[in-house]
Amino acid sequence: MQIGVNVPNFGPGTNPDTLERWALVAEGLGFDLLMVSDHVTVTPDVATQYPAPFYEPFTTLAWLAGITKRIRIGTTVLIMPYRHPLLTARMAANLHLLSGGRFVLGVGVGWARQEFEALGLPFQRRGAMTDDYLAAVRAHWNQDVAEHHGPFADFTDVHTTPRPSGLPIWIGGNSGAAMRRAIRYGDAWHPISFTMPWFREALTRLRAEGQVALAPRIKLRITDTPLTAEDRPAGEGTLDQVRADLRELRDLGAESVVLDPFGGDPEETFHPERHWSDLATVAAALKE
């Protein structure tokens, strides 16, 4: 099972130097994957959780790919309706090739209503748009062309390119629609921030619908004393609790797990060393 890190590419304490240090720390500690998130414009609803500056994921990852050598890079998650599907397909393919085959395209439907409005996009159709765009991306990569009859079907007639070898699509989201989307269009289901009881039950529902790889993203917050609440998020608690969560996720079939050390307070971005300490603790435990 590969272990990744979700790097904050936003917030008042984030700048190019901090992003570079995040990447070198993650790679230096031996983690397998470095991922960033996506917003195009920091509208008020976005700013409450992810304040400016917000570094755009494709350009940021292209830069970080040149700084790093081994670690894979990816999005957790790219908001699929925000970009034309052919643009997404081209940028993802180019980034995968330019990075030496290290890119993972994680996508989701989005949640920020004001951001959708600022971009002139229908918030209520974000799920359907994501499905159409995913079908178009796969068709443009010369896959599933015969099954694609959506609004972008004509794009399969010209300029299709082979899908770059080893470029996976992870489908983010915790809903039933996200599970079905992962089975139909993705290479892995990428649920985000959950409890282990919820994940066990959701996995039963997922496998009743079909089969797809698992690549969850969990929190990372190491505490001195055990957390005993029933709603304890996976990845939070003592080192033993975090290790037990990772072990169970592996046993349930997860091929990758992404650790998210950001706790939600923008002031944390001024002090990444606190998160690096938790990551170093987990990395040492994994080596054992």
N, C-alpha and C positions, 0 to 999 in steps of 0.2 A: 504494500500500500504506500503510495506517495503522499507526502505531507507538504502542503503549500502554506503561503502566508498572504493575507490580504493587506496590502500596504495602503495607508491613507494618502490619497493623491489630492487632498483638499485640506482646508483649514488655515487659520491665521499663522500657524507655525510651520507650514509646509512651503518649501522652496526647492529649487533644483539641487542645492547641496544636501538638503534633508532627504530628498528622494534618492539621490545617489547613495547616501549612507544606508538607507533602508535596504536598497538592492544589494549592496556589498555585504551587509550584515546577514541578510537572508541566505545569500549564496555561501558566505563564509561559514555559517553554522550548519550547512549541509542540507538545507531544505530544498525540495524538488521543484517548487513552483512559486512564482511571484505574480500576484494578481492585483488589479486596480479596478475601481468602479467608474461609473459613467453618469455625467450630467452635461448637457450642452449649454444651458443658461441657468444661473443661480437665481431663480425666482424666490419669493418669500417662503414658500413651502419647502423648497430645497434648502434654503439658508438656515432654517431652524435646526436641521440635522447635519448638513454638510456645507458649511459656510465657505465663501470665497477666501483665497483663490481656489479654483477647481481646475486641475490639469486634465486636459482632454486625453482619453485613454490611448488612442492609436499613436498620437505623436509622442506621448510619454513613454509608452512601451517600446516604440522604435528607438528612442534615445537610450532607454535602459538596456535594450538588447545589445547595444554597442558597448555598454559599460561592463556587462556581465559576459560570462563565457559558457556556463553549463546550465544554469537554472532556467526552467521553462517560464514563459510569460503568458499572461492571459487576462481576460476581463470577467469580473464578477460583480455586476453583469453589464454588458452593453445593452442599452435600451433599444430594442430592435426597431420600433416605429420611427425613431428620430432621424434615420438616414435611409436614403434610397437603397433598396436591396442590392443593386448592382454595385453601388459604391462600397457597401459593406463587404460584398463578396471579393471585390478587387483589393481593398485595403487589407482584409484578413489574409488573403492568399499572398499578397506581397510581403506582409509582415512575417508570415510563416517562412517564406523562402529567404528573406533577408536575415532572419534570425537563426538560420540553420535548422529550420524545422522545429522550433521551440514554442510555437504559439498555440494557445487554446482559446477558442471563441465561445465564451459564456454569454448567453443572451437572456433577456427577460422582457416583460411587457411594460414595465414602468409603473409608477404610482403617483407622480407629482402632477396633479391636475393643472396647476398654474403654468408649469413648464410646457405641458402639452398645448395649452392655450397660446403661450408666447410663440410657439413654433407653428401655430396654425394647424394643429392636428386634433382629430376628434378623440377625446379621452375615452368615451364610451366604446369606441371601436378598437382599442389598443390590442385586445386579445386576437381579434380577427385579423388585424393588420400584421401582427407578429406571425401568425400562421401563414398568411400570404407571402410575407417577406422571406420567411424561412424556406418556403417552397421555391421561391424565385432564386434564392442563393444556391440551393442545392441543384436547381435546374441549370443555373449559370455555370456551376462546377461540373456540368455534364452528368448529373445524377438525377434519377427519378423523373426524367424529362417526360416520359410517356404518361406519368400519373399527374402531371402538373397542368391544371386547367383553370388556374386563378387569373386575376387581372394582369399578371405579368407573364402569362403563358407565351406571348409572342417573343419574349426575350430569349427563349430557348432556340429560336431559329437561327440566330447569328451570334457570333463572338462567344460561344461557350468555350470554357477552358477546363481542362482536367482538374479535379480537386487535388490540391497539394497533398502529397502522401503524409499521413500522420496528423492532419489538422482536424481535431475533434470539435464538435459542437456540443456544449453543455447547455441544457435548458434549465434556467433558474425558476424558482417559484415553489411554493408549498401547497398550492391548490390542486384540486382534482384536474382542472384544466391543464395545469402545468405538467402534471404526470402524463396525461394523454398526449400532450405536445411533445414531451421527451420521447415517448415510445414511437410517435409517428415521424418526428423530424430530427431527433437528436441522437447523439452517441452516449450521452449520460444524463441522468437527472441530477440537478444541482439545487437541492433544498437549502434554505438559509435560516440559521438561528432557530433552534427548536430544542425541545426536551427529548430525552431518549425514549420515554414511553410513547410520545407522539410519533417519533420516527418508526418505532416498531409497528405501530398500528398502520401508519401510512404506507410502510413497505408491504404489508399484507394487501392493502388496496391496490398498490401499484402492480404487484405481481399477479393480481387477479385480472388486470387489464392487459398485461404483456410483459416483455422482458427488455430491460435497458440497464446499462452500467450505472453505478452509483458514485457520485462525487460531491458529497455534502460539504457545506461550509458551517463551521461552528464557532462559537465564541472562544476566546482564550483569556481567562482571568484566574490566576493562581492565588489562592487564599491560604492563610496560616491554619485555619480550622475548617473542618468539613462543613459543607452546605447541606442542610438536611431537608429543605423544602421540597415538596413534591414537584413544584414547577421549576426546579433548578435547571438552568439552560445547560445543554451539553457543552463541555469545555470550560465550565466555571467550577471552581472548588479547589481542593487541595491537589497537589501533584498526583497523588494516588487516584483521586477521582477523575482527573483529566486523562491519566493513563488508562483507567478502566473504560472511559468513554471511547477512546481511540481503539482500544482492543475490541470492544463490542462492535464498533463500526466496521472494523476489519473483518470480524467474524460474520457480520451480516452481509458482507460482500462488497464493501466500499473499496474501489480501486484507488481513489484519491480522497483526501480530506484537506480542506483549506481552513487554517486557523485565522480568526479575526480578532486581533488584540485591541482594536479601538472600542472604547467603552461608551462612547456617545457624547463626551464632553469635548468641545472644540479646543479647550485649553490643553488637552492631552497632546495636541500636535506640537506644542512647544517643548515637550519632554519625552521624545521617543525612547530615550534610554530605559524608561520604566518598562516599556513593552519589549525592548530588546532583551532585558533581563529575564522576563518570562519565557521568551522564545529560546534563550540560551539554556534555561532550566529544562524545557521540554526536549530540546535537541540532545542534551546530555543524557536524559532519561531514555530517549529512543535508542541511543548508542548502546546503552546497557542491555 
